[in-house]
Amino acid sequence: MRSTKIIATVGPASRAEHMLQGLVEAGVDTFRINCSYLESHEVLELIQHIRAATPHVGILVDVQGPKLRTGDSAYTFVEGTEIELTPDMFGFDLHEIGIQSGERVLVADGQIELWITSIRGGDITARVLVGGECAPHRGVNFPDTDVKVSALNEKDYGDIAAAKQGGAEWIALSFVRDSAIIEEVRGIVGDEPRIIAKIERRQALMNLEAITRAADGVMAARGDLGAELSFEEVPTMQQRIAEVAMIEGKVSICATEMLESMRTSHRPTRAEVADVAGAVHQGFGAVMLSAETATGYDPINAVSAMARICEANESHVGHKAFADAHPTESAVGAATAALAQRTGAASIIALTYSGYSSEILSACRPGAQILAATPSHETARRLRLYWGVTPLVCQRNIDMAVAVDDAFNAALDAGLVQFNELVVVCASRENIRSTADTIWVHNA
């Protein structure tokens, strides 16, 4: 069983019902909706379309956030020249950003580099350090600036409302700077959808621990992060994001250009294979495909390749940081994982309503697969994104022995266990809706 989860972005190449179903068969655990290219009503319509085609798969709505872009016209930046930066050139007022003299501006996602030489009244002058052609609406980054823009705009709030109304399992927030925006959105949506913080700004790295604790997961969004940082810094920061997420027991996603060549090619490059394998070795719980499945020529093949790379490179050695950092919270989960290892059990059955006990087990990174038996379809879809968890929807009988047999039989029918196989069970005997308090070895 593959433990690392796969997220695939839905776009023109993958929106058809048969494509969505084929992607799930190839290994997709959660579908991503990129709000940058959709109006809010279209976000809701796409959620409903995905749910109808693949009712058992989770959905992540990726909110665009304050993505700063150039204006409606193309510009040529000539290296070594001094230029005046205007609102028409950038599509926004640089004064409102809070930029200062001596700070850099990266245009076209880092391909063009400017250095602010003076700010006098309403005039902002910059020297072109690295020139080039810039098409309209290209990304702009301010790696040295404490950017002072609202974390969410009117469209973002509409997209969040659509995610809530449509029953999406996850919301990803872009350009997070600190934990305040996470708390604001949680106040809007409540407990569901769960919140992923995209780490793509230097300020986010400075507040990484607090952001990770406040969110339900983090994403190493390497596109804009790679523009904010020098390129040689990105691998180290990527590893740090994975490590902090493991310590806090949160979902972690590695994203951007993982199999980029497969937009046009039938196989990944060796460097891309090593990149995906590296994310798995670093402990990321999920890897994400963007343009590869949204606009690529063979989305299903891209997912199949990703699944093969993940499965071939998974290791259960290390990655136990959560249990060490949270001994009380992880006590039952860590003991369950240890008992499974000691008895040689290939599977752990977790009886759960909310999914919490399975989330803790996932954070403990056991060597055995985690079979999360829940009566809730909503919980099952959410759990599909957690490392090592395979959800099973089955009724929970109040009689513990019956409940365990029902869960085992559901796993047997799904081909996840074999008859007379030894499994470790994790559940609550005191209150079937409370956190797990009991573990035992079960042999049907």
C-alpha positions in Angstrom: 0.0 0.0 0.0 1.2 3.5 -0.9 1.4 5.7 2.2 2.2 9.0 0.5 -0.9 10.7 -0.9 -1.3 12.3 -4.3 -3.2 15.5 -5.1 -4.1 16.3 -8.7 -5.3 19.6 -10.1 -8.4 19.6 -12.1 -8.4 21.6 -15.3 -9.4 21.4 -19.0 -7.4 18.2 -19.5 -8.9 16.4 -16.6 -12.4 17.7 -16.0 -14.4 15.1 -17.9 -16.1 12.5 -15.8 -14.2 9.6 -17.3 -10.9 11.4 -16.7 -11.7 12.1 -13.1 -12.5 8.4 -12.5 -9.4 7.3 -14.4 -7.3 9.6 -12.2 -8.7 8.0 -9.1 -7.9 4.6 -10.4 -4.4 5.7 -11.2 -3.9 6.9 -7.6 -5.4 10.3 -6.9 -6.4 10.7 -3.2 -7.6 14.4 -3.4 -8.5 16.7 -6.2 -7.4 20.3 -6.2 -9.4 23.2 -7.6 -7.3 26.3 -8.5 -9.4 29.3 -7.9 -7.1 31.6 -9.9 -8.9 30.7 -13.1 -12.5 30.4 -11.9 -15.2 32.7 -10.6 -16.7 31.7 -7.3 -19.9 30.2 -8.8 -17.6 28.1 -11.1 -15.7 26.9 -8.0 -19.0 25.6 -6.6 -20.0 24.0 -9.9 -16.7 22.2 -10.2 -16.9 20.9 -6.6 -20.3 19.5 -7.4 -19.1 18.0 -10.7 -16.1 16.3 -9.0 -18.3 15.0 -6.2 -20.8 13.5 -8.6 -18.1 11.8 -10.7 -15.9 10.6 -7.7 -18.0 10.7 -4.5 -15.4 9.0 -2.3 -12.5 11.4 -3.1 -11.5 14.5 -1.2 -11.5 18.0 -2.6 -9.0 20.9 -1.9 -10.0 24.4 -2.9 -6.9 26.5 -3.5 -7.8 30.1 -2.8 -5.7 32.6 -4.9 -5.0 35.2 -2.2 -3.1 38.5 -2.9 -1.2 37.3 -5.9 0.5 40.5 -7.2 0.8 40.7 -11.0 2.0 43.2 -13.7 -0.6 45.2 -15.6 -2.4 44.7 -18.9 0.6 45.6 -21.1 3.9 43.9 -22.0 7.1 45.6 -21.0 10.8 45.2 -21.9 13.2 45.7 -19.0 16.6 46.7 -20.3 19.4 45.5 -18.0 21.4 48.4 -16.4 18.8 51.1 -17.0 17.0 53.3 -14.5 13.2 53.2 -14.8 10.2 54.7 -13.1 7.8 52.1 -11.7 4.1 53.1 -12.2 0.8 51.6 -11.2 0.0 50.9 -14.8 3.2 48.9 -15.2 2.4 46.7 -12.2 -1.4 46.8 -12.0 -1.2 48.1 -8.4 0.3 50.9 -6.4 3.7 50.0 -5.0 3.4 52.6 -2.2 0.6 50.5 -0.8 2.9 47.5 -0.6 5.2 49.3 1.8 8.3 49.0 -0.3 11.5 50.8 0.7 14.6 52.0 -1.1 17.3 49.3 -1.4 14.7 46.5 -1.7 14.3 44.1 -4.6 11.3 43.5 -7.0 11.2 40.2 -8.8 9.0 40.2 -12.0 7.8 37.3 -14.1 8.2 35.0 -11.1 11.8 35.9 -10.6 13.0 36.0 -14.2 13.5 39.8 -14.0 15.1 41.6 -11.0 14.8 45.2 -10.1 16.4 47.2 -7.3 14.6 50.2 -5.8 17.0 53.2 -5.9 14.8 56.0 -4.7 11.3 56.8 -3.4 10.5 60.5 -3.6 6.9 61.5 -3.0 4.9 59.6 -5.5 7.8 58.6 -7.7 9.5 55.2 -7.4 12.7 54.6 -9.4 14.5 51.3 -9.8 17.6 49.9 -11.6 17.1 46.9 -13.8 19.6 44.3 -12.4 18.4 41.4 -14.6 16.4 42.4 -17.7 14.0 40.6 -20.0 10.6 40.6 -21.7 7.6 40.6 -19.5 4.2 39.6 -20.7 1.0 41.0 -19.1 -0.2 39.7 -15.8 3.0 38.1 -14.7 3.7 37.4 -11.1 5.6 40.0 -8.9 7.4 39.2 -5.7 8.9 41.4 -3.0 11.4 39.2 -1.2 12.9 42.0 1.0 9.6 43.7 1.8 7.1 43.2 4.7 4.2 43.3 2.2 1.3 45.2 3.5 -1.7 43.9 1.6 -4.9 42.3 2.8 -4.5 38.5 3.0 -7.9 38.0 1.3 -9.9 39.9 -1.3 -13.6 39.9 -2.2 -13.2 37.0 -4.6 -11.3 34.9 -2.0 -14.2 35.3 0.4 -16.5 34.2 -2.3 -14.3 31.1 -3.1 -14.2 30.2 0.6 -18.0 30.4 0.8 -18.2 28.2 -2.3 -15.9 25.6 -0.7 -18.0 25.6 2.5 -21.3 25.4 0.6 -20.0 22.6 -1.7 -18.7 20.5 1.2 -15.0 20.6 0.2 -12.7 18.8 2.7 -9.9 21.3 2.5 -9.1 25.0 1.8 -5.6 26.1 0.9 -4.7 29.7 1.8 -2.2 31.4 -0.4 0.6 33.8 0.6 0.1 33.3 4.3 2.3 35.6 6.4 1.3 34.6 10.0 -1.4 32.6 11.8 -3.9 35.5 12.0 -5.4 34.8 8.6 -5.9 31.1 9.5 -7.8 32.1 12.6 -9.9 34.5 10.6 -10.9 31.8 8.0 -11.5 29.3 10.7 -14.0 31.8 12.2 -15.7 31.8 8.9 -15.9 28.1 8.0 -15.8 26.5 11.5 -14.4 23.0 11.8 -14.8 22.2 8.2 -13.3 22.6 5.7 -9.8 22.0 7.2 -7.2 24.6 6.4 -3.9 24.3 4.6 -1.4 27.2 4.8 0.7 27.6 1.7 4.2 28.5 2.6 5.5 30.7 -0.3 6.7 33.9 1.4 9.8 34.6 3.5 7.6 36.0 6.2 5.8 32.7 6.4 9.2 30.9 7.0 9.9 33.3 9.8 6.6 32.3 11.4 6.5 28.7 10.3 6.0 27.0 13.7 3.1 29.3 14.7 1.5 28.9 11.2 1.8 25.1 11.3 0.3 24.9 14.8 -2.6 27.1 13.8 -3.4 25.3 10.5 -4.4 21.7 9.8 -1.6 21.3 7.3 1.1 23.2 5.3 2.1 23.2 1.7 5.6 23.9 0.4 4.5 26.0 -2.6 7.8 26.1 -4.3 6.8 28.4 -7.2 6.5 31.7 -5.4 8.7 30.4 -2.6 11.4 29.9 -5.2 11.0 33.5 -6.3 11.1 34.9 -2.8 14.3 33.0 -1.9 17.5 32.4 -3.7 17.2 29.2 -5.6 19.9 27.4 -3.5 17.9 28.1 -0.4 14.7 26.3 -1.5 15.8 22.7 -0.8 16.8 23.5 2.8 13.5 25.4 3.4 11.5 22.6 1.8 13.0 20.2 4.3 12.4 22.5 7.2 8.7 22.7 6.2 8.4 18.9 6.2 10.2 18.6 9.6 8.0 21.2 11.3 4.9 19.6 10.0 6.0 16.2 11.2 6.8 17.6 14.7 3.3 19.2 14.9 1.6 16.1 13.4 0.0 18.1 10.5 -0.6 17.3 6.9 2.3 18.3 4.7 2.2 18.8 0.9 5.1 19.3 -1.5 4.0 21.1 -4.7 5.0 22.8 -7.9 6.8 21.4 -11.0 7.3 18.0 -9.5 6.7 16.2 -12.9 6.6 19.4 -15.0 8.0 17.7 -18.1 5.0 15.4 -18.2 2.8 18.2 -19.4 4.2 17.3 -22.8 6.2 14.1 -22.3 5.1 10.5 -21.6 7.7 10.0 -18.9 9.4 12.2 -16.3 13.0 13.3 -16.3 15.4 11.6 -13.9 15.8 14.9 -12.0 12.0 15.0 -11.5 12.0 11.4 -10.3 14.7 12.3 -7.8 12.7 15.4 -6.7 9.6 13.4 -5.9 11.6 10.7 -4.2 13.3 13.4 -2.2 10.0 14.8 -1.0 9.0 11.3 0.1 12.3 10.8 2.0 11.9 14.2 3.7 8.6 13.0 5.2 6.0 14.9 3.2 2.7 13.2 3.5 1.5 14.3 0.1 2.8 15.4 -3.3 0.9 17.5 -5.7 0.5 17.7 -9.5 -0.5 21.1 -11.0 -0.3 21.8 -14.7 0.7 18.1 -15.3 -3.0 17.1 -14.7 -4.8 20.4 -15.3 -3.5 21.0 -18.9 -1.0 18.2 -19.6 -1.5 15.9 -22.5 -1.8 12.7 -20.4 -2.9 13.4 -16.8 -3.5 9.7 -16.0 0.0 8.7 -17.0 1.4 11.6 -14.8 -0.5 10.3 -11.8 0.6 6.7 -12.4 4.2 7.8 -12.6 3.9 9.8 -9.4 2.3 6.8 -7.6 5.1 4.5 -8.8 7.8 6.9 -7.6 6.2 7.3 -4.2 5.7 3.6 -3.6 9.2 2.7 -4.7 10.8 5.2 -2.4 8.7 5.0 0.8 10.5 4.1 4.0 9.2 3.8 7.6 12.6 4.5 9.1 12.7 7.7 11.1 9.9 10.3 10.8 8.8 9.7 14.4 9.2 13.3 15.4 5.5 13.8 16.5 5.5 11.1 19.1 8.7 12.4 20.6 7.5 16.0 20.7 4.0 15.2 21.9 4.3 12.2 24.2 0.9 12.6 25.9 -1.2 13.4 22.8 0.4 10.6 20.9 0.5 8.0 23.7 -2.2 5.6 22.4 -1.2 6.1 18.7 2.5 5.5 19.4 1.7 2.5 21.5 -0.5 1.1 18.7 2.2 1.6 16.1 4.7 -0.1 18.4 2.4 -3.1 19.1 1.8 -3.5 15.3 5.6 -3.6 14.7 6.2 -6.0 17.6 3.5 -8.4 16.5 4.3 -8.1 12.8 0.8 -6.9 12.0 0.5 -5.4 8.5 -2.6 -3.4 9.4 -4.0 -1.3 12.1 -7.8 -0.9 12.3 -8.9 2.4 13.9 -12.5 2.7 14.8 -13.3 6.4 14.5 -16.1 8.9 14.1 -14.3 12.2 13.7 -11.1 10.7 12.3 -9.0 12.1 15.1 -7.5 8.8 16.2 -6.5 8.0 12.6 -4.9 11.5 12.3 -2.8 10.8 15.4 -1.9 7.4 14.1 -0.8 9.0 10.8 1.4 11.5 12.6 3.1 8.6 14.4 4.1 7.1 11.0 3.6 3.4 11.8 5.0 0.7 9.6 1.5 -0.9 9.3 -1.2 0.5 7.0 -3.9 2.4 8.9 -7.5 1.3 8.1 -9.8 4.0 9.4 -13.3 2.6 9.9 -15.9 5.4 10.1 -19.6 5.6 9.4 -19.1 9.1 8.0 -18.5 9.6 4.3 -17.3 13.2 5.0 -14.7 11.9 7.5 -13.6 9.2 5.1 -13.0 11.7 2.3 -10.9 14.0 4.5 -8.8 11.1 5.8 -7.7 10.2 2.3 -5.2 13.0 2.5 -3.5 11.7 5.6 -0.2 9.7 5.2 -0.7 6.0 5.5 -4.5 6.1 6.1 -7.0 4.1 4.0 -10.6 5.0 5.0 -13.4 2.4 5.2 -17.0 3.5 5.4 -19.0 1.1 7.6 -21.6 1.3 10.4 -20.3 1.4 14.0 -22.2 -1.0 16.2 -22.4 -0.1 19.8 -21.1 -3.6 20.6 -17.3 -3.4 20.3 -16.8 -7.0 19.2 -19.4 -6.6 16.4 -17.9 -3.2 15.4 -14.4 -4.7 15.0 -15.8 -7.7 13.0 -17.7 -5.3 10.7 -14.6 -3.2 10.1 -12.5 -6.3 9.5 -15.0 -7.6 7.0 -15.2 -4.3 5.2 -11.4 -4.4 4.9 -11.6 -8.0 3.7 -14.1 -7.1 1.0 -11.9 -4.3 -0.1 -8.9 -6.6 -0.4 -7.0 -4.8 2.3 -6.6 -7.7 4.7 -6.7 -11.5 4.4 -8.9 -13.9 6.3 -7.3 -14.9 9.7 -4.8 -12.1 9.4 -3.6 -10.6 12.6 -4.4 -6.9 13.0 -4.0 -4.4 15.8 -7.2 -2.5 16.7 -7.4 1.0 18.2 -10.7 2.3 19.6 -12.5 3.8 22.6 -14.3 1.4 24.9 -15.5 4.1 27.3 -17.4 6.2 24.8 -17.6 5.3 21.1 -17.4 9.0 20.2 -14.4 9.9 22.4 -10.7 9.6 21.6 -9.1 6.1 21.5 -8.2 4.7 24.8 -7.7 1.0 24.1 -5.6 -1.1 21.8 -5.5 -4.9 21.3 -4.5 -7.6 18.9 -7.3 -9.1 16.9 -7.3 -12.3 14.8 -10.6 -12.9 13.0 
